[in-house]
Amino acid sequence: MHGMAQDNQAAEKPGKFDIVEDGTVTTPRGFRAGGLHCGLKKAERHDLGVIVCDVPATAAAVYTTNRFKAAPLYVTEESIAAEGKLQVMLVNSGNANACTGEQGMKDARAMRDAAAAAFGVAPHLVGVTSTGVIGELLPMDKVNAGIGRLPEHVSAAGGDDFCQAILTTDLVKKTAAVRLTVDGKTVHVAGAAKGSGMIHPNMATMLGFITTDARIGPGELQQLLREATDETFNMITVDGDTSTNDMVVVMASGLADNEPLTRSHPDWPAFRAGFLHVARELAKAIARDGEGATKLIEVRVKGAASREAARAVAKTVIGSSLVKSAAFGADANWGRIIAAVGRSGVPVNTDTVDIRVGPIETLRMSQPVRFDEDEALAYLKGDEHVYEIDLHMGDGEAVAWGCDLTYEYVRINAAYRT
């Protein structure tokens, strides 16, 4: 465990929390999880997972902006709308159940009903989501058999198995957890995510699951999730494609027994900072694990006319295929950065832009600065790049994350379905 951490980007006021190094979605009180192989993937890897809460948990969710929204997302939306609570969150990988028409909706509802029966809860307390290949019907005989076996695979130690069950082309499991104090009581926030390709701001081919034992109302939780998504999951890109299945869902058990959290609560800044830290770490892990990626890229923009302008510039730079290719080749080609800034769609003073590539100044007041190419090469050969852009136009700031564009990305996606 680290010492006290402060998320300066996240909180309006200082908010302190501890990082839980080995935390999973089961770290908060009341949560169990698990996963198993039901036959959706060819390899003997987990492809069906579940998070279960001991009590109906306050729930909130955000969904893809793609107009072709997968069937399970509609079903989860229906469930949360009924009472604002979830007790079981079911997920499969290997098949997206997207663009599958009326049968896809029937299958998603059948998954919900089967999970409700398996865990002894009302159907509206079950959420469902899927990830994998688009346009193929689920083999419901395998799915239903797997759901029937899930209860015996669920435990407080099942967070890692759940993470394995949600992976597709991901190479690593993605988790984060924090601990903080609310009303003198220990509160946890934890999360797991999947995502590697079809990743672009406005969410991505990503699924995120956040759990907490804090007591918080559905309205406050939904608003906080939207804010967190806006600053984290909506600020990553791998390849410029937005999926049909993206979703982030939060479940709050309330078993920490704190006074209900609202924005006027004295411990709200700490809770918000911890919550955003978890979301940010999951988002960065997705960018780092981009398909074929060898480098994590962070773009920091400041001095913009507004926060929205800073976000537009950061997203444009992080999404540039030329910037990403230069990162892969360890080429300090700052011209690609300034070109992306110029096409970001927001007004920019072309006489006042500064650019740094890591510690190396390359542009000052829009004029080239001589730099040591060997020093730049040494920096860019590392697996993390930070590009800083100062527009000198105002106080707007934003950060975005992405990865390099490699030969391996093309290889993976040239044969994704086959």
Salt bridges, closest charged atoms under 4 A:
ASP7 OD2 - ARG280 NH1 2.77
GLU12 OE2 - ARG272 NE 3.77
GLU21 OE2 - HIS2 NE2 2.74
GLU44 OE2 - HIS37 NE2 3.58
ASP47 OD2 - HIS37 ND1 3.35
ASP54 OD1 - ARG32 NE 3.36
GLU77 OE1 - LYS69 NZ 3.10
GLU78 OE2 - ARG109 NH2 2.53
GLU78 OE1 - ARG112 NH1 3.58
GLU83 OE1 - HIS124 NE2 2.72
GLU102 OE2 - LYS106 NZ 3.65
ASP113 OD1 - ARG112 NE 3.12
ASP161 OD1 - HIS46 NE2 3.51
ASP170 OD2 - LYS174 NZ 2.73
ASP183 OD1 - HIS265 NE2 2.91
ASP213 OD2 - ARG29 NH1 3.19
ASP213 OD2 - HIS188 ND1 2.99
GLU227 OE2 - ARG263 NH2 2.87
GLU227 OE1 - ARG272 NH2 3.25
ASP230 OD2 - ARG307 NH2 3.58
ASP230 OD1 - ARG311 NH2 2.86
GLU231 OE2 - ARG272 NH2 3.55
GLU231 OE1 - ARG280 NH2 4.00
GLU281 OE2 - LYS284 NZ 3.96
ASP289 OD2 - LYS174 NZ 2.73
GLU298 OE2 - ARG300 NE 2.51
ASP354 OD2 - HIS392 NE2 2.58
GLU361 OE1 - ARG364 NH2 2.81
GLU384 OE2 - ARG288 NH2 2.94
GLU388 OE2 - ARG300 NH1 3.76
ASP390 OD2 - HIS392 NE2 3.51
GLU408 OE2 - ARG411 NH2 2.61
